[in-house]
Amino acid sequence: MKHEVRARQVDAIARMPYSLPCSAFQNLNMDGLLERMWTSMALVRVYTKRARPRAAAAAAGAGRLCWTAYNSLHGLRA
């Protein structure tokens, strides 16, 4: 069964609060959907990089804590 939405209907949907018209089938507005998800859920992307040799001792404790938190969230064991 094919379901088509007319331009007037898409325009009405786009003007509704908390709505975002997109099409996974036609790959339309997927970037907009991804951006909306990040902002709506207040997600933060965290980049990590290797610690410098001088800071390695200080970062070792924090790294272990982050690894433990990640494992507990994802059900992994050390």
Secondary structure, 3 states (H helix, E strand, C coil): CCCCCCHHHHHHHHCCCCCCCCECCCCECHHHHHHHHHHHCCCCCCCCCCCCCCCHHHHHHHHHHHHHHHHHHHCCCC
